[in-house]
């Protein structure tokens, strides 16, 4: 490993544990409560994504809770105690207070570890959008770049991480206040599927709609190619709310247009899945702009 510093991320990046382990990335587990049981987080019960979505489909109503400043401090201090500088990549501050907790911890720790460098980058990204930014950051760090250069690079490219997603059911977006009750009701009756992205402020924004599931998936792929030059071996990340058949359909559409596209797939984790619901399909790519 050529990296001169540690990198810490939160679990809203939705990257596989195997990936994080391979690249020696520490991860702060965000948590949620479902059916009066605490899951994940610092000491909650474990649950697979498959089981989480099964419970969601059965009517469970999970609620999420963010990382506290003290919890963030505990994770960050592990690197500082080893004499390592630290770069933290966080879930969008427009969607969670997690970034704020890391900044609070940073201010506390800087007073105690004056010789160490700590950078916190608010990704303004969600799910594997945060993961894609992390992937580019790791690549930069592995060239031997300094922590200042790598943090600056992350800030420079984070608004090029394009998010394209749709949901199968508007209920959970409505429950979380992401869409209005009227929009959810009309959309459900008419089978209208929203086309959404994450804007430059890190917020979820509806940018269109499609009649029916298949049309919405085609629209996602069209938007993907409009926003980015899908060059040979370009990285495309796809996350999903337990709907792998739809992901395979989307992959086929992408590979039909760019056979050499490099596609990575993983679940939308429970914390984001609480708000997006089962059936979410999200595509991420580094483009020109969001």
matplotlib code that plots the C-alpha trace (Angstrom):
import matplotlib.pyplot as plt

x = [0.0, 1.5, -1.0, 0.7, -2.4, -5.6, -9.0, -12.2, -15.7, -19.3, -21.4, -23.8, -21.2, -22.7, -19.4, -18.8, -16.9, -14.4, -13.6, -13.1, -10.9, -8.9, -8.1, -7.7, -10.5, -12.1, -15.8, -18.2, -21.4, -24.6, -27.5, -31.3, -34.1, -36.7, -39.5, -38.0, -34.6, -31.4, -29.4, -25.9, -24.4, -21.9, -23.4, -26.6, -27.8, -26.5, -28.8, -28.3, -29.5, -31.7, -33.4, -33.7, -35.7, -37.8, -38.9, -39.4, -41.7, -43.6, -44.4, -41.6, -41.1, -37.4, -36.0, -32.4, -30.1, -26.9, -23.3, -22.8, -19.7, -18.4, -18.8, -17.0, -14.2, -13.7, -13.2, -11.0, -8.8, -7.7, -5.6, -4.3, -3.1, -1.0, 0.6, -1.3, -3.0, -6.6, -8.9, -12.7, -15.2, -18.8, -22.4, -24.0, -24.7, -28.0, -29.3, -27.7, -26.1, -23.2, -20.8, -21.5, -20.6, -17.3, -16.6, -17.4, -15.0, -12.3, -12.4, -12.0, -9.2, -7.2, -6.7, -5.3, -3.3, -1.8, 0.9, -1.6, -3.6, -7.3, -9.5, -13.2, -14.8, -18.6, -19.1, -22.5, -23.1, -25.3, -25.0, -22.5, -22.1, -20.1, -18.5, -17.5, -15.9, -14.1, -12.8, -11.3, -9.8, -8.1, -6.7, -5.3, -3.9, -2.2, -0.1, 1.7, -0.3, -0.2, -3.3, -3.7, -3.5, -5.9, -8.5, -8.3, -8.8, -11.9, -13.3, -12.6, -14.4, -17.2, -19.7, -18.8, -20.2, -23.5, -26.4, -29.3, -32.0, -35.6, -37.8, -40.4, -42.7, -43.0, -44.2, -40.9, -39.9, -43.2, -42.7, -39.4, -40.7, -38.9, -42.1, -45.5, -48.5, -50.3, -47.3, -47.0, -50.7, -51.0, -47.8, -48.9, -52.3, -50.9, -47.7, -45.6, -42.0, -39.9, -36.5, -34.2, -30.7, -28.6, -28.0, -24.9, -26.2, -26.3, -30.2, -32.5, -34.3, -36.8, -35.8, -38.4, -40.8, -41.6, -44.7, -43.9, -40.9, -39.1, -39.4, -37.9, -34.9, -34.3, -34.5, -31.8, -29.5, -30.2, -29.4, -26.2, -24.9, -26.0, -24.1, -20.9, -18.6, -18.8, -15.3, -13.5, -13.3, -15.2, -16.3, -20.1, -21.5, -25.0, -26.8, -30.2, -32.9, -33.0, -34.1, -31.2, -33.3, -33.8, -30.1, -29.2, -31.6, -29.9, -26.5, -27.5, -28.7, -25.4, -23.2, -25.2, -24.1, -20.6, -19.4, -16.3, -18.0, -16.6, -19.7, -19.7, -23.0, -24.0, -27.1, -28.4, -27.7, -30.4, -29.8, -30.5, -32.9, -35.1, -35.8, -35.8, -37.5, -37.3, -36.9, -34.6, -32.1, -29.3, -26.5, -23.4, -20.6, -18.0, -19.4, -18.9, -21.4, -24.5]
y = [0.0, 3.3, 5.4, 7.8, 8.2, 6.4, 6.8, 6.4, 6.2, 5.6, 2.6, 4.8, 4.3, 0.8, -0.7, -4.4, -5.3, -7.3, -4.1, -2.1, -4.8, -5.1, -1.4, -1.1, 1.3, 1.7, 2.0, 3.6, 1.6, 3.7, 2.2, 1.8, 0.5, -1.9, -3.8, -2.4, -3.9, -1.9, -3.0, -2.3, 0.9, 0.5, -2.5, -3.4, -6.7, -7.9, -8.4, -9.3, -7.0, -9.8, -10.2, -6.4, -6.1, -9.1, -7.4, -4.1, -5.9, -7.5, -4.0, -3.2, 0.6, 1.1, 4.4, 5.4, 7.2, 9.0, 8.7, 10.9, 13.1, 10.8, 7.7, 9.5, 10.5, 6.9, 5.7, 8.7, 8.5, 4.9, 6.3, 9.3, 7.1, 5.1, 8.3, 8.3, 11.3, 10.8, 11.6, 11.0, 10.7, 11.2, 10.7, 13.9, 16.5, 17.3, 13.8, 13.1, 14.7, 12.3, 14.8, 17.3, 14.7, 14.0, 17.7, 18.1, 15.2, 16.7, 20.0, 18.1, 15.8, 18.6, 20.2, 16.9, 15.7, 19.0, 17.1, 15.2, 16.2, 15.5, 16.2, 15.7, 15.7, 16.0, 13.9, 15.4, 11.8, 8.9, 5.1, 3.9, 7.5, 8.0, 4.6, 5.7, 8.9, 6.8, 4.6, 7.5, 8.9, 5.6, 5.5, 9.0, 8.2, 5.1, 7.2, 8.5, 11.8, 13.7, 13.9, 17.6, 16.7, 13.8, 15.8, 18.6, 16.0, 14.7, 18.2, 18.9, 15.8, 15.2, 17.2, 15.1, 11.9, 11.6, 9.8, 8.4, 6.4, 5.3, 3.6, 1.0, 2.3, 5.9, 5.0, 5.2, 8.4, 9.9, 8.6, 10.3, 13.5, 13.2, 13.4, 14.8, 12.6, 13.7, 12.8, 9.4, 8.7, 9.7, 8.0, 4.7, 4.8, 5.7, 3.5, 6.6, 6.0, 9.0, 9.6, 11.2, 12.4, 14.0, 17.6, 19.8, 20.5, 16.8, 16.6, 14.1, 15.8, 14.5, 15.4, 13.4, 10.5, 7.5, 5.4, 2.0, 0.1, -0.8, 2.7, 4.1, 1.7, 2.7, 6.4, 5.8, 4.3, 7.2, 9.7, 7.9, 8.1, 11.7, 12.8, 11.0, 9.7, 6.0, 5.3, 2.0, 0.6, 3.5, 2.7, 2.4, 1.5, 0.1, -0.3, -1.9, -2.5, -6.3, -6.4, -8.1, -9.0, -5.4, -4.8, -7.5, -5.8, -2.5, -4.0, -5.5, -2.2, -0.5, -3.3, -3.2, 0.4, 0.1, -3.5, -2.7, -0.8, -1.8, -2.4, -3.0, -4.0, -4.1, -3.6, -0.3, -0.7, -0.7, 2.9, 4.4, 1.5, 2.7, 5.8, 4.5, 1.2, -2.2, -2.1, 0.9, 0.9, 3.5, 4.1, 6.1, 7.4, 10.1, 12.6, 16.2, 17.5, 16.4]
z = [0.0, -1.1, 0.9, 3.3, 5.5, 6.6, 5.0, 7.0, 5.5, 6.7, 5.8, 3.7, 0.9, 0.4, -0.6, 0.0, 3.1, 0.9, -1.0, 2.2, 3.7, 0.5, 0.5, 4.3, 4.7, 8.1, 8.1, 10.7, 10.8, 10.7, 12.5, 12.3, 14.4, 13.1, 15.0, 18.3, 17.6, 17.0, 14.0, 12.9, 14.4, 17.2, 18.9, 17.1, 15.7, 12.4, 9.4, 5.8, 3.1, 1.8, 5.2, 5.6, 2.4, 3.2, 6.4, 4.5, 2.1, 5.0, 6.3, 8.7, 9.3, 10.1, 11.3, 11.1, 13.5, 12.7, 14.0, 17.1, 17.5, 20.3, 18.1, 15.2, 17.5, 18.7, 15.1, 14.1, 17.1, 16.2, 13.3, 15.2, 18.1, 15.6, 14.4, 11.1, 9.4, 8.5, 5.6, 6.2, 3.4, 4.6, 3.5, 2.1, 4.8, 3.0, 3.8, 7.2, 10.2, 9.9, 8.2, 11.0, 13.7, 12.0, 11.9, 15.6, 16.3, 14.1, 16.0, 19.3, 18.1, 16.5, 20.0, 21.3, 18.3, 17.1, 15.1, 13.1, 10.0, 9.8, 6.7, 6.5, 3.0, 2.8, -0.3, -1.1, -2.4, -1.4, -1.5, -4.1, -5.3, -2.1, -2.8, -6.3, -4.9, -2.4, -5.3, -7.1, -3.8, -3.1, -6.6, -6.1, -2.7, -4.1, -6.5, -3.4, -3.3, 0.0, 2.2, 1.2, -2.5, -2.1, 0.0, -2.6, -5.4, -3.6, -3.3, -7.0, -8.4, -5.9, -8.0, -11.0, -9.3, -11.1, -9.5, -11.5, -9.7, -9.6, -7.1, -7.6, -4.9, -3.7, -0.2, 1.6, -0.2, 0.9, 4.5, 4.7, 3.3, -0.1, -2.1, -1.3, -0.3, -3.5, -5.7, -4.1, -4.4, -8.0, -8.9, -7.4, -9.1, -12.5, -12.2, -12.6, -11.7, -10.6, -12.2, -9.5, -8.9, -6.2, -7.0, -6.3, -2.8, -2.0, -2.0, -3.6, -6.5, -9.0, -12.6, -14.5, -14.6, -16.6, -17.2, -15.9, -14.6, -17.8, -19.2, -16.0, -16.3, -20.0, -18.9, -16.3, -18.9, -21.3, -18.6, -17.8, -21.3, -21.6, -18.5, -19.0, -21.8, -21.0, -22.4, -22.5, -18.9, -17.4, -13.9, -13.4, -10.0, -9.6, -6.3, -5.8, -3.3, -3.7, -7.4, -9.1, -12.1, -12.9, -12.4, -14.9, -17.4, -16.9, -17.2, -20.5, -21.8, -20.8, -22.3, -25.5, -25.9, -24.4, -24.2, -22.3, -19.5, -16.1, -13.8, -10.1, -8.3, -4.7, -2.5, -1.3, 2.4, 5.0, 6.1, 2.7, 1.9, 4.8, 2.8, -0.8, -0.3, -2.0, -5.8, -6.0, -8.9, -8.8, -11.3, -10.6, -12.9, -12.9, -15.5, -16.5, -14.0, -12.1]

ax = plt.figure().add_subplot(projection="3d")
ax.plot(x, y, z, "-o")
ax.set_aspect("equal")
plt.show()
